[in-house]
Amino acid sequence: MNSGKTIDRLDEQLQAFAEEHPGSYGLLRHSANAFDACTIPVWNARGWESVKQSEIGPLLHGSDVERLAALLRLLHPHGIRRVEFAAGKDMLEIVPLIARAAA
């Protein structure tokens, strides 16, 4: 999967997760190299204009721990609370963790 398609798929997964599991937190599972080529211009071209180099740098060039942490920080506002690597070449999915507590 190329970098643009990876971000498009992430967007699709985030939208489907929000529609199918409102009020839930999610876990993003993805191939270890899924976001390797997703540079700032690629993110920006896909509607993520607020993404900063400080957020993407660790995702592109960091250790496994730094890459997971960078993606978690980026997706936290979308209800994603865990990120993990998964087996599979083109793996990218979001699954529910728990429902959010009522306010």
N, CA, C and O atoms as CSV, one atom per row, in Angstrom:
chain,resi,resn,atom,element,x,y,z
A,1,MET,N,N,0.860,-1.170,0.000
A,1,MET,CA,C,0.000,0.000,0.000
A,1,MET,C,C,0.905,1.231,0.000
A,1,MET,O,O,1.848,1.309,0.787
A,2,ASN,N,N,0.618,2.201,-0.889
A,2,ASN,CA,C,1.453,3.402,-0.888
A,2,ASN,C,C,1.021,4.361,0.214
A,2,ASN,O,O,-0.020,4.172,0.843
A,3,SER,N,N,1.835,5.393,0.442
A,3,SER,CA,C,1.601,6.285,1.580
A,3,SER,C,C,0.257,7.003,1.520
A,3,SER,O,O,-0.418,7.135,2.541
A,4,GLY,N,N,-0.136,7.465,0.346
A,4,GLY,CA,C,-1.430,8.130,0.222
A,4,GLY,C,C,-2.582,7.192,0.528
A,4,GLY,O,O,-3.538,7.572,1.203
A,5,LYS,N,N,-2.492,5.973,0.032
A,5,LYS,CA,C,-3.546,4.989,0.295
A,5,LYS,C,C,-3.580,4.601,1.772
A,5,LYS,O,O,-4.647,4.315,2.315
A,6,THR,N,N,-2.425,4.591,2.419
A,6,THR,CA,C,-2.386,4.288,3.849
A,6,THR,C,C,-3.178,5.323,4.634
A,6,THR,O,O,-3.976,4.970,5.502
A,7,ILE,N,N,-2.962,6.585,4.336
A,7,ILE,CA,C,-3.679,7.641,5.056
A,7,ILE,C,C,-5.157,7.629,4.692
A,7,ILE,O,O,-6.006,7.842,5.558
A,8,ASP,N,N,-5.479,7.382,3.416
A,8,ASP,CA,C,-6.889,7.264,3.025
A,8,ASP,C,C,-7.558,6.132,3.799
A,8,ASP,O,O,-8.687,6.281,4.267
A,9,ARG,N,N,-6.874,5.016,3.932
A,9,ARG,CA,C,-7.435,3.878,4.657
A,9,ARG,C,C,-7.592,4.206,6.141
A,9,ARG,O,O,-8.580,3.818,6.765
A,10,LEU,N,N,-6.621,4.917,6.703
A,10,LEU,CA,C,-6.737,5.349,8.092
A,10,LEU,C,C,-7.975,6.229,8.259
A,10,LEU,O,O,-8.746,6.049,9.202
A,11,ASP,N,N,-8.162,7.171,7.350
A,11,ASP,CA,C,-9.343,8.044,7.416
A,11,ASP,C,C,-10.640,7.227,7.352
A,11,ASP,O,O,-11.577,7.481,8.109
A,12,GLU,N,N,-10.683,6.249,6.448
A,12,GLU,CA,C,-11.860,5.389,6.331
A,12,GLU,C,C,-12.101,4.620,7.621
A,12,GLU,O,O,-13.238,4.506,8.080
A,13,GLN,N,N,-11.036,4.096,8.202
A,13,GLN,CA,C,-11.155,3.336,9.441
A,13,GLN,C,C,-11.631,4.230,10.591
A,13,GLN,O,O,-12.480,3.823,11.384
A,14,LEU,N,N,-11.085,5.447,10.681
A,14,LEU,CA,C,-11.503,6.377,11.739
A,14,LEU,C,C,-12.974,6.731,11.597
A,14,LEU,O,O,-13.703,6.774,12.588
A,15,GLN,N,N,-13.415,6.985,10.367
A,15,GLN,CA,C,-14.814,7.336,10.137
A,15,GLN,C,C,-15.737,6.158,10.460
A,15,GLN,O,O,-16.757,6.329,11.127
A,16,ALA,N,N,-15.379,4.976,9.989
A,16,ALA,CA,C,-16.201,3.791,10.266
A,16,ALA,C,C,-16.254,3.502,11.763
A,16,ALA,O,O,-17.308,3.152,12.295
A,17,PHE,N,N,-15.123,3.649,12.436
A,17,PHE,CA,C,-15.081,3.411,13.876
A,17,PHE,C,C,-16.012,4.384,14.610
A,17,PHE,O,O,-16.774,3.979,15.488
A,18,ALA,N,N,-15.946,5.657,14.246
A,18,ALA,CA,C,-16.796,6.660,14.893
A,18,ALA,C,C,-18.275,6.371,14.661
A,18,ALA,O,O,-19.094,6.583,15.556
A,19,GLU,N,N,-18.626,5.890,13.472
A,19,GLU,CA,C,-20.032,5.599,13.158
A,19,GLU,C,C,-20.510,4.307,13.818
A,19,GLU,O,O,-21.635,4.241,14.315
A,20,GLU,N,N,-19.660,3.281,13.824
A,20,GLU,CA,C,-20.072,1.971,14.323
A,20,GLU,C,C,-19.918,1.816,15.835
A,20,GLU,O,O,-20.596,0.990,16.445
A,21,HIS,N,N,-19.036,2.601,16.440
A,21,HIS,CA,C,-18.765,2.467,17.872
A,21,HIS,C,C,-18.740,3.832,18.553
A,21,HIS,O,O,-17.741,4.189,19.178
A,22,PRO,N,N,-19.818,4.595,18.443
A,22,PRO,CA,C,-19.813,5.918,19.080
A,22,PRO,C,C,-19.618,5.785,20.588
A,22,PRO,O,O,-20.186,4.895,21.220
A,23,GLY,N,N,-18.828,6.661,21.145
A,23,GLY,CA,C,-18.595,6.630,22.580
A,23,GLY,C,C,-17.567,5.610,23.023
A,23,GLY,O,O,-17.406,5.374,24.220
A,24,SER,N,N,-16.869,5.001,22.073
A,24,SER,CA,C,-15.864,3.996,22.423
A,24,SER,C,C,-14.457,4.508,22.144
A,24,SER,O,O,-14.249,5.387,21.308
A,25,TYR,N,N,-13.511,3.943,22.855
A,25,TYR,CA,C,-12.104,4.174,22.556
A,25,TYR,C,C,-11.635,3.060,21.647
A,25,TYR,O,O,-12.207,1.970,21.632
A,26,GLY,N,N,-10.579,3.346,20.882
A,26,GLY,CA,C,-10.133,2.360,19.924
A,26,GLY,C,C,-8.671,1.981,20.026
A,26,GLY,O,O,-7.860,2.674,20.641
A,27,LEU,N,N,-8.368,0.862,19.404
A,27,LEU,CA,C,-7.021,0.334,19.265
A,27,LEU,C,C,-6.712,0.289,17.776
A,27,LEU,O,O,-7.454,-0.320,17.005
A,28,LEU,N,N,-5.626,0.926,17.368
A,28,LEU,CA,C,-5.185,0.865,15.985
A,28,LEU,C,C,-4.130,-0.220,15.867
A,28,LEU,O,O,-3.098,-0.174,16.538
A,29,ARG,N,N,-4.394,-1.199,15.009
A,29,ARG,CA,C,-3.412,-2.234,14.684
A,29,ARG,C,C,-2.945,-1.961,13.267
A,29,ARG,O,O,-3.755,-1.732,12.369
A,30,HIS,N,N,-1.634,-1.989,13.071
A,30,HIS,CA,C,-1.124,-1.725,11.732
A,30,HIS,C,C,0.197,-2.426,11.489
A,30,HIS,O,O,0.921,-2.761,12.427
A,31,SER,N,N,0.502,-2.645,10.219
A,31,SER,CA,C,1.790,-3.232,9.840
A,31,SER,C,C,2.900,-2.315,10.329
A,31,SER,O,O,2.738,-1.095,10.373
A,32,ALA,N,N,4.013,-2.902,10.691
A,32,ALA,CA,C,5.131,-2.124,11.238
A,32,ALA,C,C,5.599,-1.029,10.288
A,32,ALA,O,O,6.076,0.012,10.739
A,33,ASN,N,N,5.473,-1.246,8.995
A,33,ASN,CA,C,5.967,-0.252,8.037
A,33,ASN,C,C,4.845,0.532,7.354
A,33,ASN,O,O,5.092,1.200,6.350
A,34,ALA,N,N,3.651,0.467,7.862
A,34,ALA,CA,C,2.498,1.086,7.199
A,34,ALA,C,C,2.663,2.588,6.967
A,34,ALA,O,O,2.213,3.104,5.945
A,35,PHE,N,N,3.298,3.290,7.896
A,35,PHE,CA,C,3.386,4.744,7.798
A,35,PHE,C,C,4.792,5.232,7.446
A,35,PHE,O,O,5.082,6.422,7.570
A,36,ASP,N,N,5.663,4.326,7.012
A,36,ASP,CA,C,7.063,4.667,6.750
A,36,ASP,C,C,7.254,5.791,5.728
A,36,ASP,O,O,8.181,6.589,5.869
A,37,ALA,N,N,6.417,5.872,4.725
A,37,ALA,CA,C,6.594,6.876,3.669
A,37,ALA,C,C,5.604,8.031,3.782
A,37,ALA,O,O,5.479,8.831,2.855
A,38,CYS,N,N,4.910,8.122,4.892
A,38,CYS,CA,C,3.885,9.158,5.064
A,38,CYS,C,C,4.514,10.452,5.582
A,38,CYS,O,O,4.522,10.716,6.785
A,39,THR,N,N,5.032,11.237,4.668
A,39,THR,CA,C,5.686,12.505,4.994
A,39,THR,C,C,4.638,13.598,5.204
A,39,THR,O,O,3.450,13.394,4.954
A,40,ILE,N,N,5.098,14.753,5.664
A,40,ILE,CA,C,4.193,15.899,5.880
A,40,ILE,C,C,3.378,16.221,4.624
A,40,ILE,O,O,2.160,16.363,4.728
A,41,PRO,N,N,3.996,16.343,3.438
A,41,PRO,CA,C,3.188,16.649,2.254
A,41,PRO,C,C,2.099,15.607,1.970
A,41,PRO,O,O,1.013,15.955,1.507
A,42,VAL,N,N,2.385,14.354,2.243
A,42,VAL,CA,C,1.388,13.301,2.020
A,42,VAL,C,C,0.227,13.469,3.006
A,42,VAL,O,O,-0.935,13.410,2.604
A,43,TRP,N,N,0.529,13.676,4.284
A,43,TRP,CA,C,-0.525,13.905,5.284
A,43,TRP,C,C,-1.340,15.140,4.916
A,43,TRP,O,O,-2.570,15.100,4.940
A,44,ASN,N,N,-0.658,16.245,4.573
A,44,ASN,CA,C,-1.355,17.490,4.231
A,44,ASN,C,C,-2.255,17.327,3.019
A,44,ASN,O,O,-3.368,17.852,2.997
A,45,ALA,N,N,-1.784,16.607,2.014
A,45,ALA,CA,C,-2.575,16.397,0.797
A,45,ALA,C,C,-3.824,15.566,1.065
A,45,ALA,O,O,-4.768,15.590,0.275
A,46,ARG,N,N,-3.833,14.835,2.169
A,46,ARG,CA,C,-4.978,13.993,2.514
A,46,ARG,C,C,-5.876,14.639,3.565
A,46,ARG,O,O,-6.720,13.962,4.152
A,47,GLY,N,N,-5.708,15.938,3.810
A,47,GLY,CA,C,-6.610,16.645,4.713
A,47,GLY,C,C,-6.134,16.777,6.146
A,47,GLY,O,O,-6.884,17.250,7.000
A,48,TRP,N,N,-4.908,16.373,6.430
A,48,TRP,CA,C,-4.363,16.489,7.779
A,48,TRP,C,C,-3.448,17.713,7.832
A,48,TRP,O,O,-2.262,17.589,8.136
A,49,GLU,N,N,-3.994,18.890,7.538
A,49,GLU,CA,C,-3.197,20.104,7.456
A,49,GLU,C,C,-2.551,20.514,8.771
A,49,GLU,O,O,-1.545,21.224,8.773
A,50,SER,N,N,-3.116,20.075,9.881
A,50,SER,CA,C,-2.592,20.483,11.184
A,50,SER,C,C,-1.395,19.646,11.637
A,50,SER,O,O,-0.801,19.939,12.675
A,51,VAL,N,N,-1.039,18.625,10.888
A,51,VAL,CA,C,0.083,17.759,11.267
A,51,VAL,C,C,1.392,18.541,11.171
A,51,VAL,O,O,1.640,19.253,10.198
A,52,LYS,N,N,2.214,18.393,12.192
A,52,LYS,CA,C,3.488,19.125,12.253
A,52,LYS,C,C,4.662,18.164,12.093
A,52,LYS,O,O,4.545,16.967,12.353
A,53,GLN,N,N,5.787,18.708,11.662
A,53,GLN,CA,C,6.990,17.896,11.500
A,53,GLN,C,C,7.383,17.222,12.817
A,53,GLN,O,O,7.856,16.086,12.815
A,54,SER,N,N,7.189,17.917,13.936
A,54,SER,CA,C,7.543,17.334,15.235
A,54,SER,C,C,6.707,16.090,15.542
A,54,SER,O,O,7.136,15.229,16.311
A,55,GLU,N,N,5.508,15.992,14.939
A,55,GLU,CA,C,4.668,14.811,15.141
A,55,GLU,C,C,5.046,13.687,14.179
A,55,GLU,O,O,4.989,12.510,14.536
A,56,ILE,N,N,5.429,14.053,12.972
A,56,ILE,CA,C,5.704,13.068,11.939
A,56,ILE,C,C,7.144,12.563,11.986
A,56,ILE,O,O,7.398,11.409,11.639
A,57,GLY,N,N,8.089,13.399,12.407
A,57,GLY,CA,C,9.491,12.990,12.466
A,57,GLY,C,C,9.701,11.663,13.186
A,57,GLY,O,O,10.320,10.760,12.624
A,58,PRO,N,N,9.203,11.518,14.418
A,58,PRO,CA,C,9.375,10.240,15.121
A,58,PRO,C,C,8.669,9.080,14.420
A,58,PRO,O,O,9.127,7.939,14.486
A,59,LEU,N,N,7.571,9.367,13.758
A,59,LEU,CA,C,6.844,8.328,13.045
A,59,LEU,C,C,7.663,7.785,11.869
A,59,LEU,O,O,7.601,6.598,11.550
A,60,LEU,N,N,8.425,8.671,11.235
A,60,LEU,CA,C,9.229,8.275,10.079
A,60,LEU,C,C,10.606,7.744,10.461
A,60,LEU,O,O,11.122,6.834,9.813
A,61,HIS,N,N,11.202,8.306,11.509
A,61,HIS,CA,C,12.618,8.033,11.789
A,61,HIS,C,C,12.891,7.490,13.194
A,61,HIS,O,O,14.048,7.250,13.537
A,62,GLY,N,N,11.872,7.294,13.998
A,62,GLY,CA,C,12.094,6.880,15.380
A,62,GLY,C,C,12.198,5.373,15.558
A,62,GLY,O,O,12.022,4.596,14.621
A,63,SER,N,N,12.486,4.997,16.779
A,63,SER,CA,C,12.473,3.581,17.157
A,63,SER,C,C,11.023,3.093,17.125
A,63,SER,O,O,10.102,3.888,16.935
A,64,ASP,N,N,10.827,1.809,17.307
A,64,ASP,CA,C,9.465,1.273,17.336
A,64,ASP,C,C,8.622,1.961,18.400
A,64,ASP,O,O,7.470,2.313,18.145
A,65,VAL,N,N,9.175,2.155,19.573
A,65,VAL,CA,C,8.450,2.800,20.664
A,65,VAL,C,C,8.107,4.248,20.296
A,65,VAL,O,O,6.984,4.693,20.532
A,66,GLU,N,N,9.050,4.977,19.729
A,66,GLU,CA,C,8.811,6.363,19.321
A,66,GLU,C,C,7.766,6.445,18.211
A,66,GLU,O,O,6.943,7.360,18.196
A,67,ARG,N,N,7.799,5.493,17.286
A,67,ARG,CA,C,6.818,5.488,16.193
A,67,ARG,C,C,5.411,5.240,16.721
A,67,ARG,O,O,4.464,5.915,16.316
A,68,LEU,N,N,5.273,4.281,17.617
A,68,LEU,CA,C,3.954,4.002,18.199
A,68,LEU,C,C,3.444,5.191,19.010
A,68,LEU,O,O,2.269,5.548,18.924
A,69,ALA,N,N,4.327,5.801,19.792
A,69,ALA,CA,C,3.940,6.959,20.613
A,69,ALA,C,C,3.532,8.136,19.741
A,69,ALA,O,O,2.566,8.830,20.058
A,70,ALA,N,N,4.253,8.375,18.644
A,70,ALA,CA,C,3.919,9.484,17.744
A,70,ALA,C,C,2.543,9.276,17.125
A,70,ALA,O,O,1.749,10.213,17.046
A,71,LEU,N,N,2.262,8.068,16.690
A,71,LEU,CA,C,0.957,7.789,16.090
A,71,LEU,C,C,-0.156,7.898,17.125
A,71,LEU,O,O,-1.247,8.374,16.810
A,72,LEU,N,N,0.103,7.467,18.339
A,72,LEU,CA,C,-0.893,7.585,19.398
A,72,LEU,C,C,-1.204,9.059,19.682
A,72,LEU,O,O,-2.370,9.433,19.816
A,73,ARG,N,N,-0.166,9.892,19.774
A,73,ARG,CA,C,-0.397,11.325,19.996
A,73,ARG,C,C,-1.216,11.938,18.863
A,73,ARG,O,O,-2.087,12.774,19.105
A,74,LEU,N,N,-0.945,11.534,17.660
A,74,LEU,CA,C,-1.645,12.063,16.494
A,74,LEU,C,C,-3.119,11.649,16.477
A,74,LEU,O,O,-3.977,12.431,16.069
A,75,LEU,N,N,-3.410,10.437,16.914
A,75,LEU,CA,C,-4.764,9.894,16.821
A,75,LEU,C,C,-5.565,9.987,18.113
A,75,LEU,O,O,-6.753,9.663,18.121
A,76,HIS,N,N,-4.946,10.418,19.197
A,76,HIS,CA,C,-5.631,10.541,20.484
A,76,HIS,C,C,-6.917,11.370,20.384
A,76,HIS,O,O,-7.932,10.972,20.956
A,77,PRO,N,N,-6.910,12.509,19.676
A,77,PRO,CA,C,-8.151,13.284,19.562
A,77,PRO,C,C,-9.283,12.544,18.846
A,77,PRO,O,O,-10.442,12.949,18.937
A,78,HIS,N,N,-8.960,11.480,18.147
A,78,HIS,CA,C,-9.963,10.691,17.424
A,78,HIS,C,C,-10.449,9.492,18.235
A,78,HIS,O,O,-11.145,8.625,17.706
A,79,GLY,N,N,-10.086,9.440,19.509
A,79,GLY,CA,C,-10.544,8.364,20.384
A,79,GLY,C,C,-9.646,7.138,20.393
A,79,GLY,O,O,-9.996,6.131,21.008
A,80,ILE,N,N,-8.512,7.195,19.736
A,80,ILE,CA,C,-7.586,6.064,19.720
A,80,ILE,C,C,-6.742,6.131,20.988
A,80,ILE,O,O,-6.098,7.145,21.257
A,81,ARG,N,N,-6.748,5.051,21.764
A,81,ARG,CA,C,-6.041,5.026,23.037
A,81,ARG,C,C,-4.897,4.016,23.081
A,81,ARG,O,O,-4.101,4.016,24.020
A,82,ARG,N,N,-4.817,3.155,22.065
A,82,ARG,CA,C,-3.700,2.206,21.971
A,82,ARG,C,C,-3.329,2.038,20.510
A,82,ARG,O,O,-4.178,2.120,19.622
A,83,VAL,N,N,-2.053,1.802,20.278
A,83,VAL,CA,C,-1.538,1.550,18.937
A,83,VAL,C,C,-0.568,0.386,19.051
A,83,VAL,O,O,0.255,0.341,19.966
A,84,GLU,N,N,-0.666,-0.551,18.122
A,84,GLU,CA,C,0.259,-1.681,18.169
A,84,GLU,C,C,0.547,-2.174,16.757
A,84,GLU,O,O,-0.254,-2.004,15.838
A,85,PHE,N,N,1.722,-2.793,16.616
A,85,PHE,CA,C,2.077,-3.431,15.358
A,85,PHE,C,C,1.345,-4.754,15.255
A,85,PHE,O,O,1.105,-5.423,16.260
A,86,ALA,N,N,0.988,-5.129,14.023
A,86,ALA,CA,C,0.318,-6.397,13.781
A,86,ALA,C,C,0.945,-7.068,12.565
A,86,ALA,O,O,1.504,-6.404,11.692
A,87,ALA,N,N,0.846,-8.374,12.523
A,87,ALA,CA,C,1.374,-9.124,11.379
A,87,ALA,C,C,0.527,-8.828,10.146
A,87,ALA,O,O,-0.668,-8.548,10.245
A,88,GLY,N,N,1.155,-8.896,9.013
A,88,GLY,CA,C,0.441,-8.680,7.756
A,88,GLY,C,C,1.024,-7.506,7.011
A,88,GLY,O,O,1.365,-6.483,7.604
A,89,LYS,N,N,1.134,-7.659,5.714
A,89,LYS,CA,C,1.768,-6.632,4.887
A,89,LYS,C,C,0.977,-5.326,4.860
A,89,LYS,O,O,1.552,-4.252,5.038
A,90,ASP,N,N,-0.314,-5.408,4.642
A,90,ASP,CA,C,-1.141,-4.204,4.509
A,90,ASP,C,C,-2.148,-4.082,5.641
A,90,ASP,O,O,-3.267,-3.617,5.424
A,91,MET,N,N,-1.772,-4.486,6.829
A,91,MET,CA,C,-2.674,-4.479,7.974
A,91,MET,C,C,-2.895,-3.054,8.474
A,91,MET,O,O,-1.935,-2.327,8.725
A,92,LEU,N,N,-4.149,-2.657,8.618
A,92,LEU,CA,C,-4.507,-1.382,9.231
A,92,LEU,C,C,-5.976,-1.496,9.612
A,92,LEU,O,O,-6.851,-1.517,8.747
A,93,GLU,N,N,-6.241,-1.569,10.921
A,93,GLU,CA,C,-7.614,-1.669,11.392
A,93,GLU,C,C,-7.744,-0.994,12.753
A,93,GLU,O,O,-6.775,-0.860,13.501
A,94,ILE,N,N,-8.957,-0.579,13.045
A,94,ILE,CA,C,-9.268,-0.011,14.356
A,94,ILE,C,C,-10.348,-0.880,14.971
A,94,ILE,O,O,-11.371,-1.161,14.348
A,95,VAL,N,N,-10.102,-1.301,16.204
A,95,VAL,CA,C,-11.076,-2.113,16.928
A,95,VAL,C,C,-11.415,-1.415,18.241
A,95,VAL,O,O,-10.577,-0.704,18.796
A,96,PRO,N,N,-12.639,-1.610,18.747
A,96,PRO,CA,C,-13.021,-0.941,19.988
A,96,PRO,C,C,-12.334,-1.532,21.199
A,96,PRO,O,O,-12.070,-2.733,21.262
A,97,LEU,N,N,-12.048,-0.673,22.156
A,97,LEU,CA,C,-11.490,-1.101,23.450
A,97,LEU,C,C,-12.611,-1.135,24.477
A,97,LEU,O,O,-13.042,-2.206,24.903
A,98,ILE,N,N,-13.075,0.032,24.868
A,98,ILE,CA,C,-14.141,0.136,25.870
A,98,ILE,C,C,-14.993,1.342,25.545
A,98,ILE,O,O,-14.554,2.248,24.835
A,99,ALA,N,N,-16.201,1.358,26.058
A,99,ALA,CA,C,-17.059,2.529,25.901
A,99,ALA,C,C,-16.611,3.612,26.865
A,99,ALA,O,O,-16.170,3.318,27.976
A,100,ARG,N,N,-16.722,4.849,26.444
A,100,ARG,CA,C,-16.389,5.972,27.310
A,100,ARG,C,C,-17.447,6.095,28.396
A,100,ARG,O,O,-18.618,5.784,28.179
A,101,ALA,N,N,-17.027,6.545,29.548
A,101,ALA,CA,C,-17.967,6.744,30.660
A,101,ALA,C,C,-18.890,7.913,30.344
A,101,ALA,O,O,-18.467,8.905,29.751
A,102,ALA,N,N,-20.132,7.792,30.736
A,102,ALA,CA,C,-21.096,8.878,30.528
A,102,ALA,C,C,-20.701,10.073,31.383
A,102,ALA,O,O,-20.231,9.929,32.512
A,103,ALA,N,N,-20.903,11.244,30.820
A,103,ALA,CA,C,-20.523,12.478,31.533
A,103,ALA,C,C,-21.547,12.867,32.548
A,103,ALA,O,O,-21.384,13.876,33.234
